[in-house]
Every structure is written in structure tokens, then in C-alpha cells.
């Protein structure tokens, strides 16, 4: 970047192309990180059944708990959270800016649910989304934990707790962005993040509305 004859700023096309390439690279890497199927990997290392073979057929914590028990579900969930954390931190460490940080967080959610390593299968994106939120706005991330816990303990529906928690995260992020004059892109994440999670829960939503969703801890066929 340099100065023109009248003192104006002249932007280098090379720098602009470099910025775009860096942004695309960060988002692609974030998607690939999000796509790491920790639920399947943990199951294989533990010698247990593939979480895709039971329950909803997804790789998230609830299915890992059903396949392997709570201990391995916690491990898998922690690793999935780290995917969202890593995606945003990479964008931040290379100085890609707030827009790319948000895109990286969204890419990790998509990768978690549409993993290129599992034929575009995966989880619901909740853990990866929570990890990204921990970096983007940790206060909101901490505040939604009791929301998730209360809904889950009251209903025993992990899907309902995830849907409620993601919606609360969007409202909280938008509120803090407004109160602290954050860049408008944070409003985009407040909407797009929960929206993706709700889209990836479409079948759960249908079962909740029909009264056929399975409660956590209940045997197959029980509601």
C-alpha cells in the first residue's frame, strides 16, 4: 500500500489478492478442522461401536454417550469444542480480521456436520459452534451453559437443549455486540451460527413437534 500523487491511499492489487487468498485458506482449513470426526475416532480407539450405527446415526456427544458411555462422550465433546476454538484462533493468529474469524467459526460448524471425511455426514455442529463462541465472545459462551443444562435436565432432550442454547447464544451475542459497539459482522454470527445448528437439527425438530423424539438415557423405542 502506498500514497498517490494527491496523498491518497493506493491499494496494491497484489496485497488485495494475498488477503483474499489468506482468507480463503483460513476458511478452508477451518472447515477441514471442523470435519475431523472425533466421535468416530474416539470410538475406534476405544474399540467400541461406531456412533453412526446407533441412535440418530450422527457423531455428536449424545450418540457417543449411547455407544461408549459418558466418559468417552465427554472426551469426544471436548475435542469437538477444540475444533471451533482452533478455527477462530487460526484466523486471529494470522491477523485475518473479524469477518474471517466469523467465517472460520461458521466453516467449523459446517465441517462438523458435513464432514468431508465421512461422506458429508457428521454431528449437529453444536460443540464446534460453542468452541468458536468461546473465542469470539467467552462471556456469552459461559452464560449459555446453565441454559443448556436446565433445559436438558428438565426435558432429557439433548436436541431441545442444544436448540435452546444456540438460540440463547445468538440473542446474547447480539446484545453484547450492541452494548459494546462490536463490528456488524458479529450480528451475522449471532444469526447464522444458531441458524446452521437449527438447520442441522431439522429431523430432531420434526420429531420434537411430533412427540417422537427420544429422551437421553431412555432405551430404543422409549420416549
DODOLO-939315 format. One line per field, with one value per atom (N, C-alpha, C): x, y, z; residue number from 1. Coordinates in Angstrom, 2 decimals, m for minus. Example, Ala and Ser with C-alpha at 12.3 -4.5 7.8 and 13.67 -1.06 7.14 Angstrom:
! residues 2
px <- (13.19  12.30  13.20  12.85  13.67  12.90) $
py <- (m5.69  m4.50  m3.30  m2.25  m1.06  0.03) $
pz <- (7.80  7.80  7.80  7.08  7.14  7.87) $
num <- (1  1  1  2  2  2) $
! end
This chain:
! residues 223
px <- (0.86  0.00  0.89  0.59  1.39  0.53  1.17  0.46  0.45  m0.67  m0.80  m0.27  m0.37  0.16  m0.53  m1.78  m2.52  m2.59  m1.74  m1.72  m2.72  m3.51  m4.50  m3.85  m4.59  m4.06  m4.23  m3.16  m3.20  m3.06  m4.04  m4.02  m3.38  m2.49  m1.79  m2.68  m2.87  m3.67  m3.09  m1.73  m1.08  m1.48  m1.49  m1.87  m3.32  m4.17  m5.58  m5.79  m5.11  m5.20  m4.66  m3.56  m2.99  m3.93  m4.65  m5.62  m6.76  m7.24  m8.32  m7.87  m6.67  m6.14  m5.98  m5.48  m5.32  m6.67  m7.65  m8.98  m9.57  m9.46  m9.99  m9.27  m7.94  m7.17  m7.59  m7.80  m8.21  m9.57  m10.50  m11.84  m11.82  m11.02  m10.91  m10.30  m9.24  m8.61  m9.60  m10.37  m11.36  m12.41  m12.82  m13.79  m13.22  m11.96  m11.33  m11.13  m10.76  m10.63  m12.00  m13.02  m14.37  m14.82  m14.29  m14.69  m14.02  m13.03  m12.37  m13.40  m13.67  m14.75  m14.30  m14.16  m13.63  m14.50  m15.81  m16.68  m16.34  m16.08  m15.72  m14.32  m13.39  m12.01  m11.94  m12.62  m12.61  m13.22  m14.30  m14.94  m14.00  m13.27  m12.34  m11.19  m10.64  m9.55  m10.00  m11.26  m11.80  m12.26  m12.31  m12.76  m14.25  m15.00  m16.45  m17.15  m18.48  m19.25  m19.18  m19.27  m19.31  m20.59  m20.50  m21.70  m22.72  m22.29  m23.22  m24.12  m23.78  m24.54  m25.72  m25.87  m26.96  m27.64  m28.74  m29.43  m29.75  m29.37  m29.68  m28.75  m27.67  m26.72  m25.70  m25.66  m24.71  m23.51  m22.56  m21.30  m21.13  m22.18  m22.10  m22.03  m21.93  m21.73  m22.83  m24.08  m25.19  m25.08  m24.73  m24.59  m23.35  m22.27  m21.07  m21.38  m22.18  m22.57  m23.37  m24.27  m25.06  m24.19  m23.15  m22.31  m21.22  m20.63  m19.43  m19.54  m20.55  m20.64  m20.24  m20.53  m20.34  m18.88  m17.97  m16.56  m16.03  m16.32  m15.84  m16.63  m17.88  m18.66  m18.08  m17.64  m17.01  m15.72  m14.92  m13.67  m13.95  m14.89  m15.23  m15.78  m16.66  m17.22  m16.16  m15.21  m14.12  m13.30  m12.99  m12.22  m13.00  m14.31  m15.14  m15.18  m15.23  m15.18  m13.86  m12.78  m11.46  m11.39  m12.21  m12.23  m12.68  m13.74  m14.22  m13.22  m12.60  m11.58  m10.43  m9.93  m8.80  m9.11  m10.32  m10.70  m10.62  m11.17  m11.17  m9.77  m9.05  m7.70  m6.76  m6.90  m6.06  m6.30  m7.58  m7.91  m7.34  m7.40  m6.91  m5.39  m4.73  m3.27  m2.64  m3.31  m2.76  m3.24  m4.02  m4.48  m5.46  m6.33  m7.25  m8.42  m8.68  m9.76  m11.04  m11.96  m13.19  m14.07  m14.15  m15.02  m14.55  m13.25  m12.71  m12.83  m12.69  m12.88  m14.30  m15.27  m16.66  m16.87  m16.32  m16.45  m15.79  m14.65  m13.96  m14.81  m15.44  m16.31  m17.47  m18.08  m19.19  m18.72  m17.50  m16.96  m16.73  m16.30  m16.08  m17.40  m18.46  m19.78  m20.22  m20.06  m20.45  m19.61  m18.30  m17.43  m17.81  m18.19  m18.58  m19.82  m20.74  m21.99  m21.92  m21.08  m20.93  m19.45  m18.97  m17.54  m17.12  m16.05  m15.56  m14.92  m14.63  m14.01  m15.04  m16.32  m17.38  m18.46  m18.09  m19.09  m20.17  m19.78  m20.69  m21.70  m21.32  m22.09  m21.37  m21.96  m21.29  m22.26  m21.95  m22.79  m23.74  m24.10  m25.07  m24.40  m23.11  m22.40  m22.39  m23.03  m23.18  m21.84  m21.07  m19.81  m18.82  m18.72  m17.82  m18.27  m19.58  m20.10  m19.82  m19.93  m19.64  m18.17  m17.29  m15.87  m15.53  m16.14  m15.92  m16.40  m17.54  m18.11  m17.22  m16.55  m15.64  m14.54  m14.11  m13.07  m13.68  m14.78  m15.39  m16.00  m16.75  m17.39  m17.53  m16.46  m16.48  m17.56  m17.94  m18.97  m20.28  m20.65  m21.89  m21.78  m20.61  m20.40  m20.62  m20.12  m20.27  m21.73  m22.40  m23.77  m24.77  m24.47  m25.45  m25.30  m24.23  m24.06  m25.22  m25.60  m26.75  m28.06  m28.20  m29.41  m29.52  m28.42  m28.40  m28.69  m28.02  m28.15  m29.56  m30.19  m31.54  m32.54  m32.46  m33.39  m33.17  m31.90  m31.61  m32.09  m31.80  m32.21  m33.72  m34.39  m35.85  m36.55  m35.98  m36.66  m36.04  m34.74  m33.95  m33.83  m34.11  m33.90  m32.61  m31.57  m30.33  m30.52  m31.39  m31.65  m32.32  m33.32  m34.02  m33.07  m32.21  m31.23  m30.27  m29.86  m28.96  m29.63  m30.87  m31.62  m31.82  m32.21  m32.44  m31.14  m30.08  m28.79  m28.25  m28.40  m27.90  m28.70  m30.01  m30.84  m30.45  m30.21  m29.78  m28.43  m27.56  m26.24  m26.37  m27.27  m27.47  m27.99  m28.96  m29.52  m28.45  m27.69  m26.66  m25.56  m25.14  m24.08  m24.54  m25.77  m26.31  m26.42  m26.84  m26.99  m25.65  m24.65  m23.32  m22.71  m22.93  m22.42  m23.01  m24.29  m24.96  m24.46  m24.27  m23.86  m22.40  m21.58  m20.15  m19.69  m20.63  m20.31  m19.36  m19.65  m18.84  m19.14  m18.21  m18.45  m19.75  m20.42  m21.69  m21.60  m20.41  m20.27  m20.66  m20.56  m20.94  m22.45  m23.22  m24.66  m24.90  m24.06  m24.17  m23.96  m22.97  m22.71  m23.83  m24.38  m25.48  m26.68  m26.84  m27.96  m27.54  m26.41  m26.01  m25.59  m24.92  m24.49  m25.67  m26.61  m27.79  m28.61  m28.70  m29.49  m28.92  m27.60  m26.98  m27.29  m27.16  m27.42  m28.87  m29.78  m31.20  m31.45  m30.81  m30.96  m30.45  m29.30  m28.73  m29.51  m30.42  m31.32  m32.71  m32.85  m34.19  m34.98  m34.31  m35.03  m35.41  m34.54  m34.88  m36.09  m36.11  m37.22  m38.54  m38.47  m39.68  m40.14  m39.20  m39.58  m40.07  m39.49  m39.96  m41.40  m41.69  m43.05  m44.04  m43.56  m44.44  m44.52  m43.68  m43.67  m42.99  m42.10  m41.43  m39.93  m39.46  m38.02  m37.64  m36.47  m36.02  m35.34  m35.73  m35.10  m33.76  m32.81  m31.49  m31.59  m30.92  m30.93  m32.04  m32.96  m34.06  m33.63  m34.08  m33.76  m34.42  m33.89  m34.51  m35.98  m36.78  m38.22  m38.98  m38.27  m38.92  m38.77  m39.77  m39.71  m39.87) $
py <- (m1.18  0.00  1.23  2.26  3.46  4.67  5.83  7.10  7.55  8.10  8.61  10.03  10.64  11.98  13.01  12.81  13.76  13.33  12.42  12.00  10.94  10.48  9.45  8.09  7.17  5.83  5.01  4.34  3.47  2.04  1.19  m0.19  m1.08  m1.91  m2.81  m4.00  m4.27  m5.43  m6.74  m6.78  m7.99  m8.23  m7.14  m7.28  m7.71  m7.13  m7.49  m8.96  m9.44  m10.85  m11.72  m11.28  m12.03  m12.11  m11.02  m11.00  m11.97  m11.98  m12.89  m14.34  m14.62  m15.98  m16.44  m15.54  m15.89  m16.18  m15.35  m15.56  m16.89  m17.19  m18.45  m19.63  m19.51  m20.60  m20.85  m19.77  m19.91  m20.60  m20.19  m20.77  m22.25  m22.58  m23.99  m24.83  m24.32  m25.05  m25.21  m24.16  m24.23  m25.30  m25.38  m26.41  m27.81  m27.99  m29.30  m29.67  m28.70  m28.96  m29.34  m28.59  m28.91  m30.29  m30.77  m32.06  m33.26  m33.01  m34.14  m34.89  m36.14  m36.88  m37.49  m36.66  m37.15  m38.24  m38.16  m39.20  m40.57  m40.64  m41.90  m42.32  m41.36  m41.67  m42.21  m41.54  m41.98  m43.38  m43.63  m44.95  m46.04  m45.74  m46.75  m47.00  m45.94  m46.09  m46.85  m46.64  m47.31  m48.73  m49.08  m50.42  m50.61  m49.52  m49.59  m49.45  m49.50  m49.37  m47.96  m47.88  m46.59  m45.87  m44.61  m43.90  m43.70  m43.81  m43.67  m44.88  m45.96  m47.20  m47.28  m46.29  m46.33  m44.98  m44.92  m43.65  m42.91  m41.64  m40.78  m41.00  m41.77  m42.01  m40.91  m39.97  m38.87  m39.13  m38.22  m38.44  m37.55  m36.88  m35.95  m36.65  m35.84  m36.34  m37.26  m36.96  m37.80  m39.21  m39.33  m40.66  m41.38  m40.63  m41.25  m41.78  m41.03  m41.48  m42.77  m42.86  m44.07  m45.26  m44.97  m46.05  m46.47  m45.49  m45.78  m45.39  m44.61  m44.15  m42.70  m42.16  m40.73  m40.30  m41.13  m40.75  m40.44  m41.32  m41.11  m40.00  m39.81  m38.72  m37.37  m37.25  m36.02  m35.75  m36.80  m36.65  m36.21  m36.88  m36.54  m35.12  m34.75  m33.41  m32.34  m32.61  m31.66  m31.46  m32.54  m32.43  m31.70  m31.91  m31.19  m29.69  m29.35  m27.94  m27.32  m28.08  m27.59  m27.27  m27.94  m27.66  m26.23  m25.81  m24.43  m23.43  m23.75  m22.86  m22.69  m23.81  m23.76  m22.97  m23.15  m22.46  m20.95  m20.43  m18.98  m18.48  m19.25  m18.82  m18.75  m19.67  m19.60  m18.31  m17.96  m16.69  m15.51  m15.57  m14.46  m14.38  m15.52  m15.54  m15.02  m15.23  m14.73  m13.32  m12.75  m11.38  m11.21  m12.20  m12.16  m11.21  m10.78  m9.84  m10.50  m9.67  m10.17  m10.94  m10.46  m11.13  m12.57  m12.74  m14.08  m14.95  m14.35  m15.12  m15.71  m14.88  m15.35  m16.42  m16.20  m17.19  m18.51  m18.42  m19.63  m20.38  m19.64  m20.27  m20.98  m20.34  m20.96  m22.17  m22.06  m23.17  m24.39  m24.16  m25.27  m25.96  m25.17  m25.75  m26.61  m26.09  m26.83  m28.10  m27.98  m29.14  m30.21  m29.79  m30.75  m31.54  m30.89  m31.53  m32.18  m31.63  m32.15  m32.44  m33.46  m33.77  m34.36  m33.82  m34.40  m35.76  m36.10  m37.38  m38.48  m38.10  m39.07  m39.04  m38.63  m38.57  m37.56  m36.39  m35.30  m35.65  m36.58  m36.85  m36.23  m36.32  m35.79  m35.54  m34.53  m34.19  m33.06  m32.30  m31.22  m29.84  m29.80  m28.53  m27.78  m28.34  m27.62  m27.42  m28.49  m28.40  m27.48  m27.62  m26.75  m25.30  m25.08  m23.72  m23.13  m23.95  m23.49  m23.14  m23.94  m23.64  m22.32  m22.07  m20.78  m19.62  m19.81  m18.76  m18.49  m19.51  m19.32  m18.31  m18.28  m17.34  m15.99  m16.03  m14.80  m13.97  m14.62  m13.92  m14.88  m15.05  m16.04  m15.81  m14.56  m14.28  m14.96  m14.83  m15.46  m16.98  m17.50  m18.95  m19.49  m18.77  m19.21  m19.09  m18.03  m17.79  m18.80  m19.38  m20.31  m21.73  m21.98  m23.31  m23.65  m22.76  m23.10  m23.19  m22.45  m22.55  m23.96  m24.43  m25.79  m26.82  m26.66  m27.63  m27.70  m26.54  m26.50  m27.17  m26.84  m27.42  m28.93  m29.33  m30.75  m31.54  m31.03  m31.74  m31.78  m30.72  m30.67  m31.55  m31.65  m32.37  m33.70  m33.84  m35.01  m35.10  m34.00  m33.94  m33.18  m33.86  m33.16  m32.22  m32.62  m31.76  m30.46  m30.55  m29.34  m28.42  m29.00  m28.20  m27.50  m28.21  m27.62  m26.49  m26.70  m25.68  m24.44  m24.65  m23.53  m22.80  m23.57  m22.96  m22.15  m22.66  m21.93  m20.64  m20.70  m19.50  m18.47  m18.93  m18.02  m17.41  m18.19  m17.67  m16.56  m16.75  m15.72  m14.43  m14.55  m13.36  m12.67  m13.47  m12.91  m12.23  m12.85  m12.26  m10.96  m10.93  m9.71  m8.60  m8.95  m7.96  m7.35  m8.20  m7.69  m6.88  m7.33  m6.58  m5.17  m5.08  m3.77  m2.89  m3.49  m2.72  m2.27  m3.03  m2.71  m2.20  m1.93  m1.38  m2.28  m3.58  m4.52  m4.35  m4.81  m4.73  m5.45  m4.96  m5.56  m7.05  m7.54  m8.94  m9.86  m9.36  m10.18  m10.44  m9.50  m9.74  m10.88  m10.93  m12.00  m13.37  m13.45  m14.73  m15.05  m14.01  m14.22  m14.85  m14.58  m15.16  m16.45  m16.40  m17.53  m18.75  m18.54  m19.67  m20.51  m19.90  m20.65  m21.20  m20.43  m20.90  m22.20  m22.28  m23.50  m24.68  m24.44  m25.51  m25.97  m25.03  m25.40  m26.18  m25.77  m26.49  m27.92  m28.08  m29.41  m30.26  m29.63  m30.35  m30.55  m30.41  m30.40  m31.66  m32.82  m34.05  m34.13  m33.61  m33.57  m32.68  m31.53  m30.60  m31.27  m32.00  m32.71  m33.73  m34.44  m35.44  m34.79  m33.66  m32.94  m32.48  m31.96  m31.49  m32.65  m33.82  m34.99  m35.77  m35.39  m36.10  m37.45  m37.65  m38.94  m38.86  m37.70  m37.56  m38.41  m39.05  m39.93  m39.13  m39.37  m38.70  m39.37  m38.55  m39.08  m40.05  m41.19  m42.18  m43.19  m43.00  m43.96  m45.05  m46.28  m47.35  m47.11  m47.72  m47.56  m47.91  m47.07  m47.28  m46.56  m46.18  m45.44  m43.96  m43.17  m41.74  m41.06) $
pz <- (0.00  0.00  0.00  m0.83  m0.91  m1.03  m1.31  m1.44  m2.89  m3.34  m4.68  m4.77  m5.96  m6.18  m5.31  m4.96  m4.14  m2.67  m2.34  m0.93  m0.58  m1.57  m1.29  m1.14  m0.60  m0.39  m1.65  m2.07  m3.23  m2.75  m3.05  m2.60  m3.66  m3.21  m4.11  m4.45  m5.75  m6.14  m5.60  m5.51  m5.02  m3.57  m2.79  m1.39  m1.27  m2.11  m2.05  m2.39  m3.42  m3.78  m2.65  m2.05  m0.94  0.24  0.49  1.60  1.34  0.09  m0.27  m0.18  m0.69  m0.64  0.81  1.66  3.07  3.71  3.41  3.98  3.53  2.24  1.72  2.36  2.48  3.08  4.52  5.27  6.67  6.76  5.91  5.95  5.55  4.55  4.13  5.24  5.85  6.96  8.12  8.40  9.47  9.17  7.92  7.52  7.71  7.30  7.43  8.90  9.72  11.15  11.73  11.35  11.81  11.39  10.26  9.74  10.41  11.27  11.95  12.78  12.49  13.16  14.49  15.49  16.76  17.38  17.19  17.74  17.19  15.88  15.24  15.65  15.69  16.06  17.48  18.40  19.80  19.91  19.17  19.20  18.72  17.65  17.11  18.08  18.66  19.61  20.86  21.24  22.43  22.12  20.85  20.48  20.62  20.58  20.72  19.39  19.40  18.16  17.59  16.29  15.61  16.04  16.52  16.95  15.84  14.59  13.48  13.33  14.01  13.87  14.83  15.72  16.69  16.77  17.49  17.74  16.47  16.45  15.31  14.14  14.35  13.27  13.10  14.05  13.98  14.89  14.86  15.57  16.79  17.21  18.33  19.67  20.72  22.06  22.55  22.22  22.68  22.13  20.85  20.26  20.79  21.01  21.58  22.97  23.74  25.08  24.99  24.02  23.86  23.45  22.63  22.11  23.10  23.80  24.59  26.05  26.41  27.78  27.94  29.12  29.36  29.29  29.78  29.81  28.41  27.47  26.11  25.41  25.81  25.24  25.65  26.89  27.37  26.60  26.40  25.64  24.22  23.57  22.20  22.11  23.06  23.06  23.26  24.15  24.38  23.11  22.42  21.18  20.10  20.06  19.10  19.42  20.69  21.09  20.65  20.78  20.39  18.89  18.09  16.65  16.40  17.08  16.92  17.46  18.59  19.17  18.19  17.65  16.74  15.47  14.95  13.71  13.87  14.96  15.18  15.55  16.35  16.76  15.57  14.62  13.43  12.68  12.50  11.83  12.59  13.90  14.72  14.69  14.74  14.78  13.49  12.36  11.10  10.80  11.73  11.54  10.41  10.23  9.09  9.29  10.53  10.79  11.27  11.75  12.37  11.40  10.16  9.18  8.95  8.78  8.53  9.78  10.96  12.19  12.24  11.89  11.90  10.83  9.64  8.57  8.97  9.66  10.11  11.13  12.04  13.03  12.35  11.37  10.64  9.84  9.25  8.48  9.36  10.60  11.53  11.87  12.03  12.30  11.12  9.91  8.72  8.57  8.81  8.71  9.71  10.91  11.95  11.53  10.86  10.46  9.09  8.22  6.86  6.62  7.31  7.28  5.94  5.33  4.08  4.31  5.56  5.88  6.16  6.18  6.46  5.39  4.18  3.11  3.37  3.93  4.24  5.34  6.23  7.43  8.62  9.79  10.97  12.11  12.91  14.04  13.72  14.74  14.58  14.58  14.89  14.87  16.19  17.23  18.49  19.19  19.34  20.06  19.35  18.03  17.27  17.36  17.30  17.42  18.79  19.82  21.18  21.31  20.70  20.74  20.08  18.92  18.27  19.11  19.76  20.61  21.81  22.32  23.46  23.14  21.89  21.48  21.09  20.36  19.85  20.97  21.86  22.97  24.15  24.94  26.02  27.07  27.30  28.29  27.91  26.64  26.17  26.26  25.90  25.95  27.36  28.34  29.74  30.17  29.76  30.20  29.64  28.47  27.90  28.48  29.20  29.80  30.74  31.67  32.53  31.76  30.67  29.84  29.27  28.70  28.15  29.25  30.39  31.47  32.02  32.22  32.78  31.83  30.54  29.57  29.46  29.45  29.32  30.54  31.73  32.94  33.10  32.64  32.76  31.74  30.54  29.47  29.09  29.35  28.94  27.42  26.73  25.29  25.02  24.55  24.23  23.04  22.11  20.95  21.36  22.24  22.68  23.45  24.26  24.99  24.03  22.99  22.00  21.23  20.84  20.10  20.96  22.22  23.13  23.42  23.67  23.96  22.80  21.58  20.41  20.20  20.41  20.28  21.33  22.56  23.63  23.31  22.70  22.31  21.28  20.31  19.31  19.90  20.81  21.46  22.31  23.07  23.92  23.14  22.05  21.23  20.59  20.11  19.51  20.55  21.77  22.83  23.22  23.39  23.77  22.63  21.40  20.25  20.22  20.54  20.55  21.70  22.86  24.04  23.98  23.26  23.22  21.86  20.98  19.65  18.87  18.86  18.09  16.60  15.74  14.29  13.90  12.86  12.43  12.12  11.77  11.42  12.58  13.81  14.96  14.98  14.45  14.32  13.33  12.30  11.32  11.95  12.84  13.51  14.50  15.12  16.07  15.39  14.09  13.34  12.63  11.92  11.08  11.89  13.03  13.85  14.34  15.08  15.51  14.35  13.26  12.12  11.55  11.42  10.93  11.85  13.15  14.12  14.05  13.89  13.77  12.47  11.39  10.12  10.26  10.92  11.09  12.10  12.83  13.75  13.14  11.84  11.24  11.56  11.56  11.85  13.33  14.20  15.63  15.87  15.18  15.33  14.91  13.80  13.34  14.37  14.98  15.99  17.28  17.64  18.82  18.63  17.46  17.17  17.11  16.67  16.57  17.88  18.85  20.13  20.07  19.08  18.93  19.18  19.61  19.89  21.09  21.01  22.08  23.17  24.41  25.55  25.86  26.29  26.61  27.79  27.65  28.73  28.63  27.68  27.51  26.52  26.68  25.74  24.40  23.30  21.98  22.02  21.36  21.30  22.40  23.47  24.56  24.33  24.83  24.66  26.01) $
num <- (1  1  1  2  2  2  3  3  3  4  4  4  5  5  5  6  6  6  7  7  7  8  8  8  9  9  9  10  10  10  11  11  11  12  12  12  13  13  13  14  14  14  15  15  15  16  16  16  17  17  17  18  18  18  19  19  19  20  20  20  21  21  21  22  22  22  23  23  23  24  24  24  25  25  25  26  26  26  27  27  27  28  28  28  29  29  29  30  30  30  31  31  31  32  32  32  33  33  33  34  34  34  35  35  35  36  36  36  37  37  37  38  38  38  39  39  39  40  40  40  41  41  41  42  42  42  43  43  43  44  44  44  45  45  45  46  46  46  47  47  47  48  48  48  49  49  49  50  50  50  51  51  51  52  52  52  53  53  53  54  54  54  55  55  55  56  56  56  57  57  57  58  58  58  59  59  59  60  60  60  61  61  61  62  62  62  63  63  63  64  64  64  65  65  65  66  66  66  67  67  67  68  68  68  69  69  69  70  70  70  71  71  71  72  72  72  73  73  73  74  74  74  75  75  75  76  76  76  77  77  77  78  78  78  79  79  79  80  80  80  81  81  81  82  82  82  83  83  83  84  84  84  85  85  85  86  86  86  87  87  87  88  88  88  89  89  89  90  90  90  91  91  91  92  92  92  93  93  93  94  94  94  95  95  95  96  96  96  97  97  97  98  98  98  99  99  99  100  100  100  101  101  101  102  102  102  103  103  103  104  104  104  105  105  105  106  106  106  107  107  107  108  108  108  109  109  109  110  110  110  111  111  111  112  112  112  113  113  113  114  114  114  115  115  115  116  116  116  117  117  117  118  118  118  119  119  119  120  120  120  121  121  121  122  122  122  123  123  123  124  124  124  125  125  125  126  126  126  127  127  127  128  128  128  129  129  129  130  130  130  131  131  131  132  132  132  133  133  133  134  134  134  135  135  135  136  136  136  137  137  137  138  138  138  139  139  139  140  140  140  141  141  141  142  142  142  143  143  143  144  144  144  145  145  145  146  146  146  147  147  147  148  148  148  149  149  149  150  150  150  151  151  151  152  152  152  153  153  153  154  154  154  155  155  155  156  156  156  157  157  157  158  158  158  159  159  159  160  160  160  161  161  161  162  162  162  163  163  163  164  164  164  165  165  165  166  166  166  167  167  167  168  168  168  169  169  169  170  170  170  171  171  171  172  172  172  173  173  173  174  174  174  175  175  175  176  176  176  177  177  177  178  178  178  179  179  179  180  180  180  181  181  181  182  182  182  183  183  183  184  184  184  185  185  185  186  186  186  187  187  187  188  188  188  189  189  189  190  190  190  191  191  191  192  192  192  193  193  193  194  194  194  195  195  195  196  196  196  197  197  197  198  198  198  199  199  199  200  200  200  201  201  201  202  202  202  203  203  203  204  204  204  205  205  205  206  206  206  207  207  207  208  208  208  209  209  209  210  210  210  211  211  211  212  212  212  213  213  213  214  214  214  215  215  215  216  216  216  217  217  217  218  218  218  219  219  219  220  220  220  221  221  221  222  222  222  223  223  223) $
! end
